[in-house]
Amino acid sequence: MNSISIRAGALEDAEEIFRIHKDSVVSLCAAEYKSEQIAMWLDGRSAETYVEAIVGGNLWLAQGRLIYGFVEIDGHEISKLFIRGSMAGQGIGKQLLELALEKICSAGYSTAYLEATLNAEKFYERFGFRKIGEGTFTRGNRPVPIEIVKMERLV
Ligand SMILES: CC(C)(COP(=O)(O)OP(=O)(O)OC[C@H]1O[C@@H](n2cnc3c(N)ncnc32)[C@H](O)[C@@H]1OP(=O)(O)O)[C@@H](O)C(=O)NCCC(=O)NCCS
């Protein structure tokens, strides 16, 4: 793999971040969800979705020849972590997760929280997260519930 660096997201990255988000959902989440759920997942979203986190300094990218993935935090929550499908399983998710945990810790929080997709639960367990509940989220005008697992760990 090309060498990768981690950097803060910039406004001009927003379109590419949206493309990676869609690619990641379609290629990496499809095994655990119905096609109707995958189709609704990013309904109503656009590049604009990432602007607040970028401006707030709460979104980081893994960059090599291309942008390979991104992570976003919101307070003590890891609110998004998505890797380009073709780049999964190469240690990029781990690097971005560790960065997010460092940022949450240095902001003074003692725990990190996230809502894992069903396909990512074991990945987070691997890094010490434990299940504390279950839930769903919905998007769009014909909401289709998408199941998630609520998880937490100390930082
Ligand atoms: C889940 C995700 C973030 C993992 O990122 P990744 O770059 O593929 O994972 P890494 O290569 O960094 O893996 C790090 C370790 O976790 C393990 N791992 C990765 N994905 C795993 C999975 N789905 N289940 C179990 N273990 C997993 C790897 O084997 C590796 O273990 P090792 O350190 O013992 O070798 C990524 O696959 C992804 O974007 N998935 C789709 C979007 C998603 O569900 N995001 C989470 C939203 S809450």
The ligand as a Tripos MOL2 file, in Angstrom:
@<TRIPOS>MOLECULE
LIG
   48    50     1     0     0
SMALL
NO_CHARGES

@<TRIPOS>ATOM
      1 C1        -15.3430   -1.1890   10.2310 C.3       1 LIG1
      2 C2        -14.2100   -0.4300    9.5030 C.3       1 LIG1
      3 C3        -14.1970    1.0280    9.9740 C.3       1 LIG1
      4 C4        -12.8700   -1.1130    9.8270 C.3       1 LIG1
      5 O1        -11.8310   -0.4270    9.1610 O.3       1 LIG1
      6 P1        -10.6610   -1.2410    8.4140 P.3       1 LIG1
      7 O2         -9.6820   -0.2670    7.9090 O.co2     1 LIG1
      8 O3        -11.2980   -2.1560    7.4270 O.co2     1 LIG1
      9 O4        -10.0590   -2.0980    9.6050 O.3       1 LIG1
     10 P2         -8.5110   -2.3210    9.9740 P.3       1 LIG1
     11 O5         -7.8270   -2.8740    8.7670 O.co2     1 LIG1
     12 O6         -7.9520   -1.0900   10.5600 O.co2     1 LIG1
     13 O7         -8.6120   -3.4540   11.0550 O.3       1 LIG1
     14 C5         -8.0030   -3.3660   12.3300 C.3       1 LIG1
     15 C6         -8.2410   -4.6600   13.0750 C.3       1 LIG1
     16 O8         -9.6450   -4.8750   13.1930 O.3       1 LIG1
     17 C7        -10.0040   -6.1240   12.5660 C.3       1 LIG1
     18 N1        -11.2720   -5.8980   11.8500 N.ar      1 LIG1
     19 C8        -11.5130   -5.0140   10.8700 C.ar      1 LIG1
     20 N2        -12.8070   -5.0690   10.4820 N.ar      1 LIG1
     21 C9        -13.3560   -6.0500   11.2270 C.ar      1 LIG1
     22 C10       -14.6710   -6.5800   11.3010 C.ar      1 LIG1
     23 N3        -15.6660   -6.1260   10.5230 N.pl3     1 LIG1
     24 N4        -14.8870   -7.5700   12.2000 N.ar      1 LIG1
     25 C11       -13.9010   -8.0280   12.9980 C.ar      1 LIG1
     26 N5        -12.6390   -7.5400   12.9850 N.ar      1 LIG1
     27 C12       -12.3700   -6.5750   12.1140 C.ar      1 LIG1
     28 C13        -8.8910   -6.4050   11.5950 C.3       1 LIG1
     29 O9         -8.7700   -7.7840   11.3470 O.3       1 LIG1
     30 C14        -7.7050   -5.8720   12.3460 C.3       1 LIG1
     31 O10        -7.3080   -6.7910   13.3460 O.3       1 LIG1
     32 P3         -5.7520   -7.0090   13.7410 P.3       1 LIG1
     33 O11        -5.2560   -5.6660   14.2300 O.co2     1 LIG1
     34 O12        -5.8200   -8.0380   14.7990 O.co2     1 LIG1
     35 O13        -5.0660   -7.4270   12.4800 O.co2     1 LIG1
     36 C15       -14.4070   -0.4860    7.9550 C.3       1 LIG1
     37 O14       -14.4340   -1.8200    7.5330 O.3       1 LIG1
     38 C16       -15.6200    0.2410    7.4470 C.2       1 LIG1
     39 O15       -15.5400    1.4000    7.0480 O.2       1 LIG1
     40 N6        -16.7850   -0.4480    7.4230 N.am      1 LIG1
     41 C17       -17.9750    0.1010    6.8170 C.3       1 LIG1
     42 C18       -18.4840    1.3140    7.5340 C.3       1 LIG1
     43 C19       -18.7980    1.0530    8.9690 C.2       1 LIG1
     44 O16       -19.4880    0.1200    9.3120 O.2       1 LIG1
     45 N7        -18.2790    1.9410    9.7990 N.am      1 LIG1
     46 C20       -18.5590    1.9410   11.1700 C.3       1 LIG1
     47 C21       -19.7230    2.8280   11.3880 C.3       1 LIG1
     48 S1        -20.1510    2.8140   13.0790 S.3       1 LIG1
@<TRIPOS>BOND
     1     1     2 1
     2     2     3 1
     3     2     4 1
     4     2    36 1
     5     4     5 1
     6     5     6 1
     7     6     7 2
     8     6     8 1
     9     6     9 1
    10     9    10 1
    11    10    11 2
    12    10    12 1
    13    10    13 1
    14    13    14 1
    15    14    15 1
    16    15    16 1
    17    15    30 1
    18    16    17 1
    19    17    18 1
    20    17    28 1
    21    18    19 ar
    22    18    27 ar
    23    19    20 ar
    24    20    21 ar
    25    21    22 ar
    26    21    27 ar
    27    22    23 1
    28    22    24 ar
    29    24    25 ar
    30    25    26 ar
    31    26    27 ar
    32    28    29 1
    33    28    30 1
    34    30    31 1
    35    31    32 1
    36    32    33 2
    37    32    34 1
    38    32    35 1
    39    36    37 1
    40    36    38 1
    41    38    39 2
    42    38    40 1
    43    40    41 1
    44    41    42 1
    45    42    43 1
    46    43    44 2
    47    43    45 1
    48    45    46 1
    49    46    47 1
    50    47    48 1
@<TRIPOS>SUBSTRUCTURE
     1 LIG1         1 GROUP 0 **** ****
